[in-house]
Every structure is written in structure tokens, then in C-alpha cells.
Amino acid sequence: MPDSIDKRILKVEFGLEALRVKERDSDERKVTENVFDNATLKTLYHLSNSGYIEALGGPISTGKEANVFYAIGKGDRELAVKIYRISSSNFKAILGYIVGDHRFENVKRTKRDLIFAWARKEFQNLLRAQNVGVRVPEPIIVERNVLVMEFIGEDGIASPHLRDVKLVREDGEKIFEEMIEFMRRLYQDAGMVHGDLSEYNILIGPQNEPVIIDMGQGVLTSHYRSREFLERDIENVVGFFRRYGVKATKREILRRITDNNQ
């Protein structure tokens, strides 16, 4: 394991042997207090004891509903561990993406049960996307509010978001076409829509390839708001890539994604 990774690995102290997080500064202490409640720590311990996680590192990102941490798994494999916050998540926002999804129609309307369903939903959405050839982080396991998946990056350094990458026009056009193909496969082959797609949840991987993340909002095409979400995704993607000379209209892209003859 490279020294740069060694330095980033933290031990998490919560009275359990295998997996511990240590606070390094005031900001990280706030993260720890907000994310690592006793139930979450026990889940992490179980994942460690089962061999999925050998060491947990510092935070990669902090989102509206979850925090993502760097980790090391079996054979020094780099991982991302996504922990959905139970105490501070937006209950109403999550409910809007769960209601109407027949996979979770029997979920109780308590915050804890909705968060657990949200984690399972992202895991299942990642699997559906991966199975049709869409580049997403490989999902490994989900347990309660913790999702373990492939780390997108190298040597502990996370790949940048699309919004933070300066592309030459040719690469921008190429990545745009790849994204439209991914959206087509999601819709036609996986029967789903991302639901919140933009330059903020597309990474540019080590091979200069787009990687779609944050699949928790994804809904099946049978969902009553799937068309609305798809059109919003298209608007976001087309709007961003106009800076690279893309002249396609939203109507044209909608047809390419939804038309079986395309």
C-alpha cells in the first residue's frame, strides 16, 4: 500500500477492535458526531469483521443525504463507503423518490426505514446500471445505512467531478456522446432514469471515462414522475455540454434515449 494511502488511513475508535475512526480536527469531529452513531458504528464493525473493510479513511465527499469515506478492503482494494445519515437526512426529499417505486412500496414511513430503503435502492440501481454496461461504481454490499462500493480514483485520490475538469472540445463531445448512450441504456435496457443527473454527479475516471454516481434518486420508468426526471436530466446534461460546442436539442436527445429504433 503506497505511503500516501497509509497516511490517509484513520483508525476509528468506538470500543470495537477491528474498525475505528479517530477525530483529527474540529471539522472531522463534526462529521463524526453527525455520521457515526452507535448503530452505524456497529454496522461498520460487522462489515469489517466480515472482511469487507479492513481500514476506513477520511471523507471523500459530503452530500445532502450521505457522507462518502475512503476505505481499504480485501487485497488492499480501494473502496468508497457511503454512509446515509439517519439523523439529518431530508425526510421529504427522500420520500419523493421512494413513493411510486413498487420495489419499496411496503417500506414503513419512519425516517430510519426510509434511509435503509434509500441505501438498498442505490445498491439495486447501481446493479441495474452495471448489468447493462453503464459505467458506475461497482456495488459490493449494502447493510442498513452503509453502502460499500468501488472507489473511483487511484492511490487514494478520488477522480474529479465533471464540473471541475477542463476538457478540450473533442473530449467534451466524446464524453457527451458516451453520456447519452449511458442514459439510453439506463432507459431502454435497465428500465430506469437517473433522476438527478448533472455535472455534479458525473466523475471523470482514470481512463478519461465518465462514471455516473449518486444513483439513489434513480427511478424505474414505471414511476409516475420518470418522464419529468428524464427531461430534467437531459436539460442538465445538454446545458452543460454546450460549452464544448454541442448543438443537440433537448427534443432530439429525448428521442434518441426513448426511441427503440435509434
C-alpha positions as CSV (number, residue, x, y, z in Angstrom):
1,M,0.0,0.0,0.0
2,P,1.5,3.4,-1.0
3,D,2.7,5.7,1.8
4,S,0.1,8.3,0.6
5,I,-2.6,5.9,1.4
6,D,-1.1,4.9,4.7
7,K,-1.2,8.5,5.8
8,R,-4.8,8.8,5.0
9,I,-6.0,5.7,6.8
10,L,-7.6,6.5,10.1
11,K,-8.4,4.2,12.9
12,V,-11.9,4.5,14.2
13,E,-12.2,4.3,18.0
14,F,-15.6,3.2,19.3
15,G,-14.6,0.4,21.7
16,L,-14.7,-2.3,19.0
17,E,-11.5,-4.0,17.9
18,A,-11.4,-4.2,14.1
19,L,-12.6,-0.9,12.7
20,R,-12.2,2.6,14.3
21,V,-12.4,6.3,13.3
22,K,-10.3,8.9,15.1
23,E,-11.1,12.6,15.0
24,R,-8.3,14.7,13.7
25,D,-9.7,18.3,13.8
26,S,-12.9,20.2,14.6
27,D,-14.4,19.7,11.1
28,E,-13.8,16.0,11.2
29,R,-15.2,15.9,14.7
30,K,-18.5,17.4,13.4
31,V,-18.6,14.8,10.7
32,T,-18.0,12.0,13.2
33,E,-20.8,13.2,15.5
34,N,-23.2,13.6,12.6
35,V,-22.5,10.3,10.9
36,F,-21.1,7.7,13.3
37,D,-24.0,7.0,15.7
38,N,-23.8,3.8,17.6
39,A,-25.9,1.8,15.2
40,T,-23.7,2.9,12.2
41,L,-20.5,2.0,14.1
42,K,-21.9,-1.5,14.8
43,T,-22.7,-1.9,11.1
44,L,-19.2,-0.8,10.2
45,Y,-17.8,-3.2,12.7
46,H,-19.8,-6.1,11.2
47,L,-18.6,-5.2,7.7
48,S,-15.1,-5.2,9.0
49,N,-15.5,-8.4,10.9
50,S,-16.9,-10.0,7.7
51,G,-13.9,-9.0,5.7
52,Y,-15.4,-6.3,3.5
53,I,-13.5,-3.3,5.1
54,E,-10.0,-3.5,6.6
55,A,-9.4,0.2,7.2
56,L,-11.5,3.3,7.0
57,G,-10.1,6.6,5.8
58,G,-11.0,10.2,5.7
59,P,-14.1,11.7,4.0
60,I,-14.2,11.9,0.2
61,S,-17.4,13.9,-0.1
62,T,-20.3,15.2,1.9
63,G,-23.7,15.3,0.2
64,K,-27.2,16.3,1.1
65,E,-28.1,12.9,2.5
66,A,-24.8,11.0,2.9
67,N,-21.1,11.1,3.5
68,V,-18.6,9.1,1.5
69,F,-15.4,7.8,3.0
70,Y,-12.3,6.3,1.6
71,A,-11.5,2.7,2.7
72,I,-9.3,-0.3,2.1
73,G,-10.8,-3.8,1.6
74,K,-9.5,-7.3,0.8
75,G,-6.2,-7.4,-1.0
76,D,-5.7,-3.6,-0.5
77,R,-8.5,-2.9,-2.8
78,E,-9.6,0.8,-2.7
79,L,-13.2,1.3,-1.7
80,A,-15.8,4.0,-1.2
81,V,-18.0,3.7,1.9
82,K,-21.2,5.7,1.6
83,I,-23.0,6.3,5.0
84,Y,-26.5,7.7,4.8
85,R,-27.2,10.0,7.7
86,I,-30.2,9.0,9.7
87,S,-30.5,12.0,12.0
88,S,-30.1,14.8,9.5
89,S,-31.4,13.5,6.2
90,N,-34.2,15.3,4.3
91,F,-37.2,13.1,5.0
92,K,-39.5,14.7,2.5
93,A,-36.9,14.7,-0.3
94,I,-36.2,11.0,0.1
95,L,-39.9,10.2,0.3
96,G,-40.5,11.8,-3.1
97,Y,-38.2,9.2,-4.8
98,I,-39.4,6.2,-2.8
99,V,-43.2,6.7,-3.2
100,G,-44.2,5.3,-6.6
101,D,-41.3,2.7,-6.7
102,H,-43.0,-0.7,-6.4
103,R,-39.7,-2.2,-5.1
104,F,-40.2,-0.3,-1.9
105,E,-44.0,0.0,-1.6
106,N,-44.1,-1.9,1.7
107,V,-41.4,0.3,3.4
108,K,-42.6,1.9,6.7
109,R,-42.7,5.7,6.6
110,T,-40.3,6.1,9.5
111,K,-37.1,8.0,8.9
112,R,-34.9,5.1,9.7
113,D,-36.7,2.6,7.5
114,L,-36.7,5.2,4.6
115,I,-33.0,5.7,4.9
116,F,-32.4,1.9,4.9
117,A,-34.6,1.6,1.8
118,W,-32.7,4.5,0.2
119,A,-29.4,2.6,0.7
120,R,-30.9,-0.6,-0.8
121,K,-32.3,1.4,-3.6
122,E,-29.0,2.9,-4.6
123,F,-27.4,-0.6,-4.4
124,Q,-30.0,-2.1,-6.7
125,N,-29.9,0.9,-9.1
126,L,-26.1,0.5,-9.3
127,L,-26.5,-3.2,-10.1
128,R,-29.1,-2.5,-12.8
129,A,-26.9,0.1,-14.4
130,Q,-23.8,-2.0,-14.3
131,N,-25.7,-5.0,-15.8
132,V,-26.5,-3.0,-19.0
133,G,-23.0,-1.7,-19.4
134,V,-23.3,1.8,-17.8
135,R,-20.1,2.8,-16.0
136,V,-20.9,3.3,-12.4
137,P,-19.1,2.3,-9.2
138,E,-19.3,-1.4,-8.7
139,P,-21.6,-2.1,-5.8
140,I,-20.2,-4.6,-3.3
141,I,-22.6,-4.8,-0.3
142,V,-25.2,-2.8,1.5
143,E,-26.1,-3.2,5.1
144,R,-28.6,-0.9,6.9
145,N,-27.4,2.7,6.1
146,V,-24.0,1.7,4.8
147,L,-23.1,1.1,1.1
148,V,-19.7,-0.3,0.1
149,M,-18.7,0.2,-3.5
150,E,-15.8,0.6,-5.8
151,F,-13.5,3.7,-5.3
152,I,-13.3,5.8,-8.5
153,G,-9.7,7.1,-8.5
154,E,-6.2,6.0,-7.9
155,D,-3.8,5.7,-4.9
156,G,-6.3,7.3,-2.5
157,I,-7.0,10.3,-4.8
158,A,-10.6,10.5,-5.9
159,S,-11.4,11.2,-9.6
160,P,-12.7,14.7,-10.2
161,H,-16.3,15.7,-10.9
162,L,-17.1,16.7,-14.5
163,R,-17.7,20.2,-13.4
164,D,-14.1,20.5,-12.2
165,V,-12.4,19.2,-15.4
166,K,-11.3,21.3,-18.3
167,L,-11.7,19.3,-21.4
168,V,-10.6,20.0,-25.0
169,R,-13.6,20.3,-27.3
170,E,-13.0,16.9,-28.9
171,D,-13.0,15.1,-25.5
172,G,-16.1,17.1,-24.4
173,E,-18.0,15.9,-27.5
174,K,-16.9,12.3,-26.9
175,I,-17.9,12.3,-23.3
176,F,-21.3,13.9,-24.2
177,E,-22.0,11.0,-26.6
178,E,-21.0,8.5,-24.0
179,M,-23.3,10.1,-21.5
180,I,-26.3,10.0,-24.0
181,E,-25.6,6.3,-24.7
182,F,-25.5,5.6,-20.9
183,M,-28.8,7.4,-20.5
184,R,-30.3,5.4,-23.4
185,R,-29.1,2.1,-21.9
186,L,-30.5,3.1,-18.5
187,Y,-33.9,3.9,-20.0
188,Q,-34.3,1.2,-22.6
189,D,-32.2,-1.7,-21.2
190,A,-32.4,-1.2,-17.4
191,G,-35.8,0.4,-17.4
192,M,-34.8,3.4,-15.2
193,V,-33.9,7.1,-15.1
194,H,-31.1,8.6,-13.0
195,G,-33.4,11.4,-11.7
196,D,-30.7,13.9,-10.7
197,L,-28.1,13.7,-13.4
198,S,-25.7,16.7,-13.9
199,E,-22.0,17.6,-13.9
200,Y,-22.1,17.3,-10.1
201,N,-22.6,13.6,-10.1
202,I,-20.5,12.5,-13.1
203,L,-16.9,11.7,-12.4
204,I,-14.1,11.6,-15.0
205,G,-12.3,8.4,-14.2
206,P,-8.6,7.5,-14.6
207,Q,-9.1,6.5,-18.2
208,N,-10.9,9.8,-19.0
209,E,-14.2,8.0,-19.0
210,P,-17.4,9.3,-17.5
211,V,-18.6,7.5,-14.4
212,I,-22.1,8.1,-13.1
213,I,-22.5,8.3,-9.3
214,D,-25.3,9.1,-6.8
215,M,-27.8,6.6,-8.1
216,G,-30.1,6.7,-5.1
217,Q,-32.6,9.1,-6.8
218,G,-32.9,6.7,-9.8
219,V,-36.5,5.6,-10.5
220,L,-37.9,2.9,-12.7
221,T,-39.6,4.0,-16.0
222,S,-42.9,2.9,-14.5
223,H,-42.6,5.6,-11.8
224,Y,-45.2,8.3,-12.3
225,R,-42.5,11.0,-12.4
226,S,-39.9,9.2,-14.5
227,R,-40.6,11.3,-17.7
228,E,-40.3,14.5,-15.7
229,F,-37.0,13.3,-14.2
230,L,-35.6,12.2,-17.6
231,E,-36.4,15.5,-19.2
232,R,-34.6,17.3,-16.3
233,D,-31.6,15.0,-16.7
234,I,-31.4,15.8,-20.4
235,E,-31.7,19.5,-19.8
236,N,-28.8,19.4,-17.3
237,V,-26.5,17.3,-19.5
238,V,-27.2,19.2,-22.8
239,G,-26.9,22.5,-21.0
240,F,-23.5,21.7,-19.5
241,F,-22.0,20.3,-22.8
242,R,-23.0,23.3,-24.8
243,R,-19.7,24.9,-23.7
244,Y,-18.0,22.2,-25.8
245,G,-19.9,23.0,-28.9
246,V,-22.8,20.5,-28.5
247,K,-25.7,21.8,-30.6
248,A,-28.2,18.9,-30.0
249,T,-31.7,20.0,-28.8
250,K,-33.4,18.5,-25.8
251,R,-36.1,17.1,-28.0
252,E,-33.6,15.4,-30.2
253,I,-31.8,13.8,-27.2
254,L,-35.1,12.7,-25.7
255,R,-35.9,10.9,-28.9
256,R,-32.5,9.2,-29.1
257,I,-32.9,8.0,-25.5
258,T,-36.5,6.8,-25.7
259,D,-36.9,5.6,-29.3
260,N,-36.3,1.9,-29.6
261,N,-35.3,2.3,-33.3
262,Q,-32.4,4.7,-32.5
